[in-house]
Amino acid sequence: MLLRKSRFRVKRIFLPPLLTVLILIGLRAACFACSYEANRQKTCDRLQADAIFVGTVIDTVRTDYVFNGHTSPGYSIRFSVQKSLRGNLGSEVTVATGSGRGRCGTPPLGDRYLIFATKETDGKLWTGLCGNRPLKSDADVAAAIEPIQAAITPGRGSLSGWVTYDTPVSWDKDGKPVGGGTHVVPDLLIRATSITNDFTTSTAKDGTYEFKDLPNGIYTVTPELQPNWTYDQRGFDLQFVKSVSDGSCAKVNFQLQQSTRLRGRVTVAPGKQFGVPLDGTVGLQWIEAIPVGLQKTNDRSGVRGIAYPDGRFELWPIPPGDYYVGINISSSPTPQAPYTPTYYPGVTDKKAARVVHLDAGESKYIEFPPPELAAKRTVKLVAIGLDGKPLSKVRVQREDLQHPGNAINSTVDVNLDANGSGTMDVYAGVDYHLHASYVWLYREEWCAAPVTVSAGSKPTEVRFVMDRNNKVDEQQAAGRYHSNCDIVVVDSASNNLAKPTP
């Protein structure tokens, strides 16, 4: 049977020639405006440099610099100054730089560059040469410095930024995050204060603000906060104190949050540290706050914060409400955090836990003792490949059945002997699904049926047999780098699981 051609055609739209020309001109103008604005921003960002000059390399010396007690290799480059645009430089100047590849730290002698250098607290001028092209001719020099000279406005500059507010997140009964999101903040008063001047402006509808034609000076920028609002003020002098000078355009953005906080400490004994030694250092641990009332939890439930080796922790931002607080209360013990799940005020039974209540804007402090280490349990395993022969290596994910689908930090590669036998560790007192897979032809993996290991403390044995039919549905696993065997869902083979004796 012959197919008939469709009677329907897409209609072409014909524009009058004059209108077409006007549209093209408009698009070109818009593109030019975008390009101009981007170049202007780049130029005035560069004008924050303490020294701007065109110089010729006359000497390069390998030098070690010390930062926070650590030595870092670099170079000291001496330039003959051809033209100084900022910095009151003499005929020669020495600038420090890092030890990048190529010409980043070792430009050839005689090459000429436009240099933007910043003066650090030690008084040295620092610059980066990566990507800089040498200026071969006087015409190159003129073209390079023209936009800089045009942008320099003696005695004044600008300061601008963007203000957003993060709405507190919440969780459904299954522990999944809902709500939240970032929004711009219009009509918010912003203040820029120097020793001699105090200026104010308000954010526009899109949350942006700008101070134009500010007198040169060092400005502290602050927002007028509504009740129970705050922002992260760590590194205040770097983030919110900016120098404005001769055409520079400093940027200060604010990400506002609710001010509700939970501070605390795991009370480690004097001279002790809270954490597991990893690579010669004590690994940082996570403290969790899980909203009361969740029927299920996973690694995305609630709020997590780092506990430092001295036991201090802070959970912020955190929505007001009632929380269970502790370690490993929404995930199983791992080698990185091998602790028995422990609730505030230091109990392992959730029914005995003390609920922490936080009002909006409240800052509360709690303490509890460090949790006990979880006991390890040995699993002896045998793995058989697609050809019915023992495997030499197998990858196993340990899924804690208190938190189905949560396999964070739980994957281990097990080397096997000639009989396909080996051992791995789980933790006593935890029910597991063990998901095993075999890397076949680089990235494609074949899976065995998951095996249930019931909670216990004695060594136990499991057997994995690879089977193409045990792959997780490919649509569900789409986009996962490691394959179809990562825990996405428990596949149909789980209905017939082998259950070793505890």
PETA-V787206 format. One line per field, one symbol per residue. phi: phi as a letter, one per 40 degrees, with the letter a starting at -180 (. if undefined). psi: psi as a letter, one per 40 degrees, with the letter a starting at -180 (. if undefined). A space follows every 10 residues. Layout:
# PETA-V787206
phi: ???
psi: ???
This chain:
# PETA-V787206
phi: .ccccccbbc ccbbbddccc cccccccccc cccccccccc cccccccccc bbabbbcbab bcbcbbbfgb cbcabbbbbc ccabbahfcc cbabbcacbc cgcdbbcccg cbbcbbbbcc ccgccbabbd gcbcccbccc cccccdcccc ccbdgaaaaa iabbbccdcb bcccgccbgg hbbcbcfbcb bbbbcbbabb abccccgcaa bcfccdibbc bbccccdgba acbcgdcccb bbcbafgcbc bbbbbcbccd bbbaaccccd gbbcibcbfg bcccbbbbbb dchccbbacb cgbbacbcdc gcaabacacc ibbcbibfcb acdbdcacbc dbbcchbbcd ccccccbbcd gcbbbbbacc ccccccbcbc bbbbcccgbc ccaabbbbbc ccbdgcbcfb cbcbcbcccg bababbbcgb cbbbbbabcb fgbcbbbccd bcbcdabcdb bbbbbcadcc ccdccccdgc cchcbccbac cccccbccbc cc
psi: hhhiiiehih hihhiidddd dddddddddd dddddddddd ddddddeeid hhihihheih hhihihhfeh hhiaihhhih hdhhdiefia diihhiiafi ibedegiihe ihihhhihhi deeihiiheh ehhihdiddd ddddeddddd ehgheiaihi ahhihhhhii iadeehhiaa ihiihifhhh hhhadeihii iiiadeeiih hifhiiihhh hiihiiheia iheifdddde hihhhfeigi hhihgiiieh ihiahhgiih eiihihhhfe ihiiihhihh hhehdiiaee hahiihhide eiihhhihii ahihhahfee iiiiddgfih hhihffiehd deihhhhhih eihihiiiii iihihihhhh ihhhadeeii ieiihhhhhh edghehfhfe hhhhhiadef iaiiiahieh hihhhiihhh gcehiiiihi hhhihaeiii iihhhihdee iihdddeheh deaeeihdih ideeegihgi h.
